[in-house]
């Protein structure tokens, strides 16, 4: 008897999930930058970091580059590119593109 059930995903599903998560995080970071300029309610940093950890690191990295957002915070500056490279490197390596 298995203690935990882990669903099986194919590589295309994982890539599509990461692309979707990256798009959502790109939009969230863009919204946060806009709200920062307006001095209004912001997106919590914790939400951006957890989103990056769970597949959206590429989107957050692009948002940091395009919007110049969160680039002065060391945890974002170092962790986001590292997570993006690890996530997409693993997807491409184990996805058959070697």
C-alpha positions, 0 to 999 in steps of 0.5 A: 500500500502506498503512503502517498499518491503522486500523479504522473505528469509527462514533460509537455504538461510540466513545461506548460505548467511552468510557462503558465506559472511564469506568465502569471508571475510576470503579470503579478510582478508587473502589477506590483511595480505599477502599484508601487509607483501609485503607492497603493496596495502591493503584492506580498513578496512571499507570494512572488517568491513562492510562485517562483519556487513552484515553477514561475521563476522564469516569469519573475526573472523576466519581470525583474529585467523588463520592469526593473522591479525587486532588483535591489533585494538580494533574495530576489536578485540571486535566488530568482535567476538560480531557480529559473536556471535550475527549473528549466535546465531540469525540464530540458535535460529530463525532457529529452532535449539533451 
